[in-house]
Amino acid sequence: MRITNKIMQRNNLSNINTNKMYQDKLSTQMSTQKKINRPSEDPVVAIRSLRLRSNVTEITQYYSKNIPDAESWIKITEDSLSKLSDIIANMAAQCTRGTNSDFTTTDRGTILEQLKLLADEVYATGDADYAGRYVFTGLRTDTPLSFLSEQERNYTITEQLDKSALDEFTSVNTGKVLEINSSNYNDNDHSDIKEDDITSVDVHRIRLAYNDCSDGSIPKISFIQDDGKGNIKEVVWADGTGTATYKIEKMNSHVTNPDPYTYAAQTDNAIVYIPETGELLLGENAYKEVMAKKDLESTSNINEGEIRITYEKSHWQKGDLRPEHYFACEADKLDDTGAVVTDDQGNPIRIPYNDTYLTTNAERQVIEYDVGFNQTIRINSRADECFKHGIGREVDDIIAAMENVQELERAQADIKAIMEKLPEGDAGMATLQNQLDAVEKALTYAEKKEQKMFEGGISAFQKYLDEANLCVTACGSRGSKLDLIKNRSQNQKTTYETLKSQNEDIDITEVAIQLTSAELTYDAALMAAGKVMQTSLMNFI
């Protein structure tokens, strides 16, 4: 093949251009510190880079955002639960102090004030929030655990209980002894008060989650059964209509002769509803029938021992727990001003909450965070697991018993003071003595009840303390698990970032050497081309 000067010139120019392109590529790599700038330069590197960048982005989201957010949530929850445990332990300690044989009136006043303060604090702890989200209210993170102010809103609540909800309650009927004073002790209404007028009865009771329930409605008690065809049906066992097995009778707490407790204790088929105290009192027959209910082994899909009680409550005090965080319920819809929203017929529009709770094996509201590749962790503790209604209700019973003793002690002191002022042989002395005997009998009953409430409170608060500690332990376990996930995520993040860098980043030292070599090659090519260009065939003609 004949090589001409023209061919040599073209080849030199081509080589110079190739060297220049290579030098430009190396210069671009030095500027960007990346191996490629377009996928076409190296498809394998480009595909691997896309995958690794996706992995780095995901693990960065987990490690830098999700995990810290979960850590903060769990920390807030754990602190609140620890505080709850301390409060309940203090309540149990106050009850233990109340059972002391050297218990005095001054001690009673101190314990009473302590219990009131602790009762106010226990549910306020449940309103803890993280970044504006309430941590104990399940998926309703925008709704506080308790009512933050007094409010009127009608709720229809369905509680799901079992036989453990029944207890035995002692009621002391003090009659009119607390009304006695220096101006009326000898009138027609009080002069015939005697020791025999004071009674004490024990009655079977279901204590609802709330007191001060709606006075105009009567609860419904029902059980669930299998109709034999695999269908679940709810059977009303007691209500106010009289069409069920038992008819529930409403009696207000101020009713006397007989009072609700005495009536229920003496009437075997009675079921008495006291709306002010939120209590259902069961006669002996009704009690035995409820206790006979049990979950059948032959029906795994339902619990025949579950007791469902549906009732209404419309007036809410500050600090009352909101039913939507605990029960299946319905509530009136309110507008921004707090007024009830109605339909075209003027009927209140109702909002249902937690209707799935009435189904078998219903899942409660659990919040889970994605904290790793195909890995989630639960971060929340629900209010119904730790902030139980029974805590406040137990305190209410103990406080009521202590206040009753204080009232009787004051009545005893007042009668003794009146007797001291009367002249010896006064005709009213016998009346006052009968009244004093009645007060002292009532005081004896009340003190026994108080001691019984203290003893029961120790057991009850210990149970609530165990449940709270279990929640603390579960929360701590989640925190420990999250720490392990965080450490693993940190290692994964480092690994993926290293692989990503190895795949797409240049070795600056190596590229700098290559660039220097390319520059020398380019300069040499220019010199060689210059010499070739100077010589042609004409120089030899």
C-alpha positions as CSV (number, residue, x, y, z in Angstrom):
1,M,0.0,0.0,0.0
2,R,1.3,3.4,-1.0
3,I,1.5,5.9,1.9
4,T,1.3,9.4,0.9
5,N,1.9,12.6,2.8
6,K,-1.8,13.3,2.8
7,I,-2.5,10.0,4.5
8,M,0.1,10.7,7.1
9,Q,-1.3,14.1,7.8
10,R,-4.8,12.7,8.2
11,N,-3.6,10.0,10.5
12,N,-1.7,12.5,12.6
13,L,-4.7,14.8,12.9
14,S,-6.9,11.9,13.8
15,N,-4.4,10.8,16.5
16,I,-4.1,14.3,17.8
17,N,-7.9,14.5,18.1
18,T,-8.1,11.1,19.8
19,N,-5.5,12.3,22.3
20,K,-7.4,15.5,22.8
21,M,-10.7,13.6,23.5
22,Y,-8.9,11.4,26.0
23,Q,-7.4,14.4,27.7
24,D,-10.9,16.0,27.8
25,K,-12.4,12.9,29.3
26,L,-9.7,12.8,32.0
27,S,-10.1,16.5,32.6
28,T,-13.9,16.1,33.0
29,Q,-13.4,13.2,35.5
30,M,-11.1,15.4,37.5
31,S,-13.7,18.2,37.6
32,T,-16.7,15.9,38.4
33,Q,-14.8,13.2,40.3
34,K,-17.1,10.7,38.6
35,K,-16.2,7.9,36.2
36,I,-19.0,8.6,33.7
37,N,-21.2,11.5,32.9
38,R,-23.5,9.7,30.5
39,P,-24.9,6.2,30.8
40,S,-23.6,5.4,27.3
41,E,-20.1,5.8,28.5
42,D,-20.4,2.7,30.6
43,P,-23.9,1.1,30.9
44,V,-22.7,-1.4,33.5
45,V,-21.5,1.4,35.8
46,A,-24.7,3.4,35.1
47,I,-27.1,0.5,36.0
48,R,-25.1,-0.4,39.1
49,S,-25.0,3.3,40.1
50,L,-28.8,3.6,39.9
51,R,-29.3,0.6,42.2
52,L,-26.7,1.7,44.7
53,R,-28.0,5.2,44.8
54,S,-31.5,3.9,45.4
55,N,-30.2,1.8,48.3
56,V,-28.3,4.7,49.8
57,T,-31.4,6.9,49.5
58,E,-33.6,4.3,51.3
59,I,-31.1,3.6,54.1
60,T,-30.5,7.3,54.6
61,Q,-34.3,7.8,55.0
62,Y,-34.4,5.0,57.6
63,Y,-31.2,6.0,59.4
64,S,-31.5,9.8,59.3
65,K,-35.3,10.3,59.6
66,N,-37.4,7.3,60.4
67,I,-35.3,5.9,63.2
68,P,-34.6,9.2,65.0
69,D,-38.4,9.9,64.8
70,A,-39.2,6.5,66.2
71,E,-36.5,6.9,68.9
72,S,-38.1,10.2,70.1
73,W,-41.6,8.8,70.1
74,I,-40.5,5.8,72.1
75,K,-38.5,8.0,74.5
76,I,-41.6,10.3,75.2
77,T,-43.8,7.2,75.7
78,E,-41.3,5.5,78.0
79,D,-40.9,8.7,80.2
80,S,-44.7,9.0,80.5
81,L,-45.2,5.3,81.3
82,S,-42.5,5.5,84.0
83,K,-44.3,8.5,85.5
84,L,-47.5,6.6,85.4
85,S,-45.9,3.7,87.3
86,D,-44.6,6.1,89.9
87,I,-48.1,7.6,90.4
88,I,-49.8,4.2,90.7
89,A,-47.1,3.0,93.1
90,N,-47.7,6.1,95.2
91,M,-51.4,5.4,95.2
92,A,-50.8,1.8,96.4
93,A,-48.5,3.2,99.1
94,Q,-51.2,5.6,100.3
95,C,-53.6,2.6,100.5
96,T,-51.0,0.7,102.5
97,R,-50.6,3.6,104.8
98,G,-54.4,3.7,105.2
99,T,-54.5,0.1,106.5
100,N,-52.2,1.1,109.4
101,S,-53.7,0.3,112.8
102,D,-52.5,3.8,114.1
103,F,-54.4,5.6,111.4
104,T,-55.7,8.9,112.6
105,T,-58.1,11.6,111.4
106,T,-55.1,13.8,110.4
107,D,-53.6,10.9,108.5
108,R,-56.9,10.4,106.7
109,G,-57.0,14.1,105.6
110,T,-53.4,13.8,104.3
111,I,-54.1,10.6,102.4
112,L,-57.2,12.1,101.0
113,E,-55.4,15.1,99.6
114,Q,-52.6,13.0,98.2
115,L,-55.1,10.7,96.4
116,K,-56.9,13.6,94.9
117,L,-53.7,15.1,93.6
118,L,-52.5,11.8,92.2
119,A,-55.9,11.2,90.5
120,D,-55.7,14.6,88.8
121,E,-52.2,13.8,87.6
122,V,-52.6,10.2,86.4
123,Y,-54.6,10.9,83.2
124,A,-52.9,14.3,82.6
125,T,-49.8,12.2,82.0
126,G,-51.6,10.4,79.2
127,D,-51.9,13.6,77.2
128,A,-48.2,13.6,76.5
129,D,-47.4,14.6,72.9
130,Y,-44.5,14.5,70.5
131,A,-44.2,17.3,67.9
132,G,-47.9,18.0,68.3
133,R,-49.0,14.4,68.0
134,Y,-50.5,12.7,71.1
135,V,-48.6,9.4,71.7
136,F,-51.2,7.3,73.5
137,T,-54.2,7.9,71.2
138,G,-53.5,5.3,68.5
139,L,-54.1,6.6,65.0
140,R,-55.9,9.7,66.3
141,T,-52.7,11.5,67.0
142,D,-54.5,14.9,66.6
143,T,-57.0,14.1,69.5
144,P,-56.0,14.4,73.2
145,L,-56.5,11.4,75.5
146,S,-58.9,13.4,77.8
147,F,-61.2,16.3,77.5
148,L,-59.3,19.5,77.9
149,S,-62.3,21.4,79.1
150,E,-65.9,20.9,80.2
151,Q,-68.0,19.9,77.3
152,E,-71.5,18.8,76.3
153,R,-71.6,16.0,73.6
154,N,-73.7,12.9,73.6
155,Y,-71.9,9.6,73.3
156,T,-73.4,6.1,73.0
157,I,-70.7,3.8,74.5
158,T,-70.4,0.0,74.3
159,E,-68.1,-1.5,76.9
160,Q,-66.8,-5.0,76.4
161,L,-66.3,-6.7,79.8
162,D,-66.1,-10.1,81.3
163,K,-66.9,-11.6,84.7
164,S,-63.8,-9.9,86.3
165,A,-65.7,-6.6,86.0
166,L,-68.1,-7.7,88.8
167,D,-67.1,-6.9,92.4
168,E,-68.8,-6.8,95.8
169,F,-69.5,-3.4,97.1
170,T,-70.4,-2.4,100.6
171,S,-72.9,0.4,101.1
172,V,-73.5,2.1,104.4
173,N,-77.0,3.7,104.7
174,T,-76.5,6.6,107.2
175,G,-80.1,7.8,107.0
176,K,-80.5,11.4,108.2
177,V,-77.7,11.4,110.8
178,L,-75.5,13.7,108.7
179,E,-78.3,16.4,108.7
180,I,-78.3,16.7,112.5
181,N,-77.3,20.1,114.0
182,S,-78.1,22.2,117.1
183,S,-81.3,23.6,115.6
184,N,-82.9,20.5,114.2
185,Y,-81.8,17.6,116.4
186,N,-85.1,17.6,118.4
187,D,-87.6,18.2,115.5
188,N,-90.0,15.7,114.0
189,D,-87.6,14.7,111.2
190,H,-84.7,13.8,113.4
191,S,-85.8,13.2,116.9
192,D,-86.7,9.6,116.2
193,I,-83.3,8.7,114.7
194,K,-82.1,5.4,116.4
195,E,-79.2,3.0,116.0
196,D,-81.4,0.5,114.2
197,D,-81.9,3.0,111.3
198,I,-78.3,2.4,110.3
199,T,-77.7,-0.5,107.9
200,S,-74.9,-1.9,105.8
201,V,-75.3,-4.2,102.8
202,D,-73.0,-5.9,100.4
203,V,-74.1,-5.9,96.8
204,H,-72.8,-7.2,93.5
205,R,-71.8,-4.4,91.2
206,I,-70.5,-3.7,87.7
207,R,-68.7,-0.3,87.7
208,L,-68.9,1.4,84.3
209,A,-66.0,3.3,83.0
210,Y,-67.7,6.6,83.7
211,N,-69.9,8.2,86.3
212,D,-72.4,11.1,85.8
213,C,-74.0,9.2,82.9
214,S,-77.1,10.4,81.1
215,D,-80.1,10.3,83.4
216,G,-82.7,10.0,80.7
217,S,-81.5,6.6,79.3
218,I,-81.2,3.1,80.6
219,P,-78.3,0.8,79.6
220,K,-78.5,-2.4,77.6
221,I,-76.7,-5.5,78.6
222,S,-76.1,-8.2,75.9
223,F,-74.1,-11.3,75.2
224,I,-73.0,-12.7,71.8
225,Q,-73.9,-16.2,70.6
226,D,-73.5,-18.4,67.6
227,D,-76.9,-19.2,66.0
228,G,-75.7,-22.6,65.0
229,K,-75.0,-21.7,61.4
230,G,-71.8,-19.9,62.0
231,N,-73.5,-16.5,62.3
232,I,-72.8,-14.3,65.3
233,K,-75.8,-12.6,66.9
234,E,-76.1,-10.3,69.8
235,V,-78.7,-11.3,72.4
236,V,-80.1,-8.5,74.7
237,W,-80.1,-10.0,78.2
238,A,-81.3,-6.9,80.1
239,D,-82.6,-3.4,79.2
240,G,-85.3,-1.0,80.3
241,T,-88.1,-2.3,78.1
242,G,-89.0,-5.4,80.0
243,T,-88.8,-7.6,76.8
244,A,-85.4,-9.1,77.7
245,T,-84.7,-11.6,80.4
246,Y,-84.2,-8.9,83.0
247,K,-85.5,-5.4,83.2
248,I,-83.1,-2.7,84.4
249,E,-84.5,-0.3,86.8
250,K,-83.1,3.2,87.1
251,M,-82.7,4.5,90.7
252,N,-81.0,7.8,91.5
253,S,-78.4,7.8,94.3
254,H,-80.5,10.1,96.5
255,V,-83.5,7.7,96.6
256,T,-84.3,6.3,100.1
257,N,-86.6,3.7,101.6
258,P,-85.1,1.7,100.1
259,D,-81.9,3.1,98.7
260,P,-80.6,1.5,95.4
261,Y,-78.0,-0.7,97.2
262,T,-80.4,-2.1,99.7
263,Y,-83.0,-2.7,97.1
264,A,-80.6,-4.7,94.8
265,A,-79.3,-6.6,97.8
266,Q,-82.8,-7.7,98.9
267,T,-84.2,-8.3,95.4
268,D,-82.9,-11.5,93.7
269,N,-84.0,-10.6,90.2
270,A,-83.1,-6.9,90.4
271,I,-80.7,-5.0,88.1
272,V,-80.4,-1.4,89.2
273,Y,-78.8,1.4,87.3
274,I,-77.5,4.4,89.1
275,P,-76.6,7.1,86.5
276,E,-74.8,9.5,88.9
277,T,-72.3,6.9,90.0
278,G,-72.2,4.8,86.8
279,E,-73.0,1.6,88.6
280,L,-75.1,-1.5,87.7
281,L,-76.2,-3.4,90.8
282,L,-77.1,-7.0,90.4
283,G,-79.5,-9.1,92.5
284,E,-78.4,-12.6,93.5
285,N,-80.1,-14.4,90.6
286,A,-78.9,-12.0,88.0
287,Y,-75.4,-12.2,89.4
288,K,-75.3,-16.0,89.3
289,E,-76.6,-16.0,85.8
290,V,-73.8,-13.6,84.7
291,M,-71.2,-15.6,86.5
292,A,-72.4,-18.8,84.8
293,K,-71.6,-17.3,81.3
294,K,-68.4,-18.7,79.9
295,D,-66.5,-19.0,76.7
296,L,-67.3,-22.3,74.9
297,E,-64.5,-24.4,73.6
298,S,-66.7,-25.5,70.7
299,T,-66.9,-21.9,69.3
300,S,-63.4,-20.5,68.7
301,N,-64.8,-17.5,66.7
302,I,-66.7,-15.8,69.6
303,N,-66.4,-15.3,73.3
304,E,-69.8,-16.1,74.9
305,G,-68.4,-14.9,78.3
306,E,-68.1,-11.3,77.0
307,I,-70.5,-8.8,78.5
308,R,-71.5,-5.9,76.4
309,I,-73.0,-2.8,78.1
310,T,-74.3,0.0,76.0
311,Y,-75.2,3.3,77.7
312,E,-75.1,7.1,77.1
313,K,-73.2,10.0,78.5
314,S,-73.3,13.6,77.4
315,H,-71.7,15.8,80.1
316,W,-67.9,15.7,80.3
317,Q,-65.7,17.2,82.9
318,K,-62.1,18.4,82.2
319,G,-59.9,15.4,82.5
320,D,-62.5,12.7,81.6
321,L,-61.0,10.2,79.2
322,R,-62.4,10.4,75.7
323,P,-64.4,7.2,74.8
324,E,-63.2,7.1,71.2
325,H,-59.8,6.0,72.4
326,Y,-61.2,3.0,74.3
327,F,-64.6,1.7,73.1
328,A,-66.8,1.2,70.2
329,C,-69.1,4.2,70.4
330,E,-71.0,6.9,68.5
331,A,-71.0,10.6,69.1
332,D,-72.9,13.7,67.9
333,K,-71.1,15.5,65.2
334,L,-70.1,19.0,66.3
335,D,-69.3,22.1,64.2
336,D,-66.4,24.5,64.8
337,T,-68.5,26.4,67.4
338,G,-69.3,23.2,69.4
339,A,-73.0,23.0,68.2
340,V,-74.5,19.7,67.2
341,V,-74.8,19.2,63.5
342,T,-78.2,17.9,62.3
343,D,-79.6,16.4,59.1
344,D,-82.6,17.7,57.1
345,Q,-85.1,16.2,59.6
346,G,-83.3,17.9,62.5
347,N,-81.8,14.7,63.8
348,P,-78.2,14.8,65.2
349,I,-75.6,13.4,62.7
350,R,-73.7,10.6,64.5
351,I,-70.0,9.8,64.0
352,P,-69.1,6.1,64.6
353,Y,-65.8,5.2,66.3
354,N,-64.1,1.8,66.5
355,D,-67.1,-0.3,65.2
356,T,-64.6,-3.0,64.3
357,Y,-64.0,-3.5,68.1
358,L,-67.2,-5.5,68.2
359,T,-66.0,-8.0,65.7
360,T,-64.0,-11.1,66.6
361,N,-60.3,-10.6,67.1
362,A,-60.5,-6.9,66.1
363,E,-57.1,-5.3,65.7
364,R,-56.5,-2.2,67.9
365,Q,-54.8,0.9,66.6
366,V,-51.1,0.3,66.3
367,I,-48.6,2.7,64.8
368,E,-45.6,1.1,63.0
369,Y,-42.6,2.8,61.4
370,D,-40.5,1.4,58.5
371,V,-37.0,1.4,60.0
372,G,-35.2,-0.9,57.6
373,F,-35.5,-2.9,54.4
374,N,-38.8,-4.9,54.8
375,Q,-38.6,-4.2,58.6
376,T,-41.1,-2.3,60.8
377,I,-41.3,-1.6,64.5
378,R,-44.3,-0.7,66.6
379,I,-43.7,2.7,68.4
380,N,-46.9,3.4,70.3
381,S,-48.5,2.2,73.5
382,R,-52.3,2.5,73.5
383,A,-54.2,4.2,76.3
384,D,-56.4,1.1,76.8
385,E,-53.2,-0.8,77.7
386,C,-52.0,1.4,80.4
387,F,-54.2,4.4,81.3
388,K,-57.2,2.3,82.4
389,H,-60.5,3.8,83.6
390,G,-60.4,1.6,86.6
391,I,-57.5,3.6,88.1
392,G,-59.5,6.7,88.5
393,R,-62.7,4.8,89.4
394,E,-60.8,3.0,92.2
395,V,-59.5,6.3,93.6
396,D,-63.1,7.8,93.4
397,D,-64.4,4.9,95.5
398,I,-61.7,5.2,98.1
399,I,-62.1,9.0,98.3
400,A,-65.9,8.7,98.7
401,A,-65.4,6.2,101.5
402,M,-62.9,8.4,103.3
403,E,-65.1,11.5,102.9
404,N,-68.0,9.6,104.3
405,V,-65.9,8.7,107.4
406,Q,-64.9,12.4,107.8
407,E,-68.5,13.5,107.6
408,L,-69.5,11.0,110.2
409,E,-66.6,12.1,112.5
410,R,-67.8,15.7,112.1
411,A,-71.4,14.6,112.9
412,Q,-70.1,12.8,116.0
413,A,-68.2,15.8,117.2
414,D,-71.2,18.1,116.6
415,I,-73.6,15.9,118.6
416,K,-71.1,15.7,121.4
417,A,-70.7,19.4,121.4
418,I,-74.5,19.9,121.6
419,M,-74.7,17.4,124.5
420,E,-72.0,19.3,126.4
421,K,-74.0,22.5,126.1
422,L,-77.2,21.0,127.4
423,P,-77.9,21.2,131.2
424,E,-77.7,17.9,133.0
425,G,-81.1,16.1,133.0
426,D,-82.3,18.0,129.9
427,A,-85.1,16.1,128.0
428,G,-83.2,16.3,124.8
429,M,-80.2,14.4,126.2
430,A,-81.9,11.0,125.5
431,T,-82.6,12.0,121.9
432,L,-79.0,13.1,121.3
433,Q,-77.7,9.9,122.9
434,N,-79.8,7.9,120.4
435,Q,-78.5,10.0,117.6
436,L,-74.9,9.6,118.8
437,D,-75.3,5.8,119.0
438,A,-76.6,5.9,115.4
439,V,-73.7,8.0,114.2
440,E,-71.1,5.8,116.0
441,K,-72.7,2.7,114.5
442,A,-72.6,4.3,111.1
443,L,-69.0,5.4,111.8
444,T,-68.0,1.9,112.7
445,Y,-69.5,0.6,109.4
446,A,-67.9,3.4,107.4
447,E,-64.5,2.7,108.9
448,K,-64.8,-1.0,108.1
449,K,-65.7,-0.1,104.6
450,E,-62.8,2.4,104.4
451,Q,-60.4,-0.3,105.5
452,K,-61.9,-2.8,103.0
453,M,-61.5,-0.2,100.3
454,F,-57.9,0.4,101.2
455,E,-57.2,-3.3,101.2
456,G,-58.9,-3.7,97.9
457,G,-57.1,-0.7,96.6
458,I,-53.7,-2.2,97.3
459,S,-54.6,-5.3,95.2
460,A,-56.2,-3.2,92.4
461,F,-53.4,-0.7,92.2
462,Q,-50.8,-3.5,92.2
463,K,-52.6,-5.0,89.2
464,Y,-52.6,-1.6,87.4
465,L,-49.0,-1.2,88.4
466,D,-48.1,-4.6,86.9
467,E,-49.9,-3.6,83.7
468,A,-48.1,-0.2,83.6
469,N,-44.7,-1.9,84.2
470,L,-45.5,-4.4,81.5
471,C,-46.0,-1.4,79.1
472,V,-42.8,0.1,80.3
473,T,-41.0,-3.2,79.6
474,A,-42.6,-3.5,76.2
475,C,-41.6,0.0,75.3
476,G,-38.1,-0.5,76.5
477,S,-37.8,-3.7,74.4
478,R,-38.9,-1.8,71.4
479,G,-36.2,0.8,72.2
480,S,-33.6,-1.9,72.5
481,K,-34.7,-3.5,69.2
482,L,-34.6,-0.1,67.6
483,D,-31.0,0.5,68.8
484,L,-30.0,-2.8,67.2
485,I,-31.7,-1.8,64.0
486,K,-30.0,1.6,64.1
487,N,-26.5,0.1,64.5
488,R,-27.2,-2.3,61.6
489,S,-28.6,0.6,59.5
490,Q,-25.5,2.6,60.2
491,N,-23.3,-0.3,59.0
492,Q,-25.5,-0.8,55.9
493,K,-25.4,2.9,55.1
494,T,-21.6,2.9,55.3
495,T,-21.4,-0.2,53.2
496,Y,-23.7,1.1,50.5
497,E,-22.0,4.5,50.4
498,T,-18.6,2.8,50.0
499,L,-19.9,0.6,47.2
500,K,-21.5,3.5,45.5
501,S,-18.2,5.5,45.7
502,Q,-16.2,2.6,44.4
503,N,-18.6,2.2,41.5
504,E,-18.9,5.8,40.3
505,D,-16.1,7.9,41.9
506,I,-12.6,8.1,40.4
507,D,-9.3,7.6,42.0
508,I,-8.0,11.2,41.8
509,T,-4.3,10.2,42.1
510,E,-4.6,7.7,39.2
511,V,-6.6,10.0,37.0
512,A,-4.1,12.9,37.7
513,I,-1.2,10.7,36.5
514,Q,-3.2,9.6,33.5
515,L,-4.0,13.2,32.7
516,T,-0.4,14.2,32.9
517,S,0.6,11.3,30.7
518,A,-2.1,12.3,28.2
519,E,-0.9,15.9,28.1
520,L,2.7,14.7,27.4
521,T,1.4,12.4,24.7
522,Y,-0.6,15.2,23.2
523,D,2.4,17.6,23.1
524,A,4.6,14.9,21.5
525,A,1.9,14.2,18.9
526,L,1.8,17.9,18.1
527,M,5.6,18.0,17.6
528,A,5.6,14.9,15.4
529,A,2.7,16.3,13.3
530,G,4.6,19.6,12.9
531,K,7.6,17.9,11.4
532,V,5.5,15.8,9.0
533,M,3.6,18.8,7.9
534,Q,6.8,20.7,7.0
535,T,7.9,18.1,4.4
536,S,6.1,17.3,1.1
537,L,7.1,15.8,-2.4
538,M,7.6,19.3,-3.7
539,N,10.7,19.7,-1.4
540,F,12.4,17.0,-3.6
541,I,11.5,18.1,-7.1
